[in-house]
Amino acid sequence: MTEKQRDEAKLPLRSIHDFLFEIDSEWNSFRTGSLLSLITTFLLFLVFLPRYFLVTLKQGGPLDKLVAVTIAGLLLYSAYTSWRQHMFYQRWEKRLGLLLHLEKELLGE
């Protein structure tokens, strides 16, 4: 390994171009992952909700009810954070697209 390669290996980022290219190549998977997380959370909530109302409230003790309410709260929080994450990716996708377009103009590609 040459000295230049060792120096590049130490750096967290070689150039802004490499950074933008890497993020652009991974962006769709990040956004899709946040959307799948949101859908999965809602499906878990739909499975949990009928069981909570039909079984836990009628037959469960106080600890069971506390656990059920805690799980419902955590599922709602997970849905909220997944939604916020998805909105973040949508908002920044436009900005990164503009940066990539500006970079192409500046480099003359």
Phi, psi and omega in degrees: 000130181283168181294323179296317179295322177295320177296318178293325179293330180286331184284138178288339183208126181282317180203165176297323179301312179299320180298310180296319180297317181294316179295318180298323181288335182259350191302313182298323179292324176296312182294318178296321178297320179292323178292318177296324176297319178296314180296316179298319179297317178295321177296318176298321179294320178294327177286321183286320187301310179298320180296321180299312183285326184275325187251304189294316182291329182275320189246339187283156176274185182298322180293320178298319179293321178296316179297318181296317179294321178297315179298317179298318178296318179293323177294320177296319178295320178297319178296318180298314181292325177295319178296316179297320179296317179297319178296321177300314181295321178295317182295315183281343177297320179296316181295318179293324176298318177295321178296317179296320178295316178297320180296319179297321178295316182292324180277349177077029180271000000 
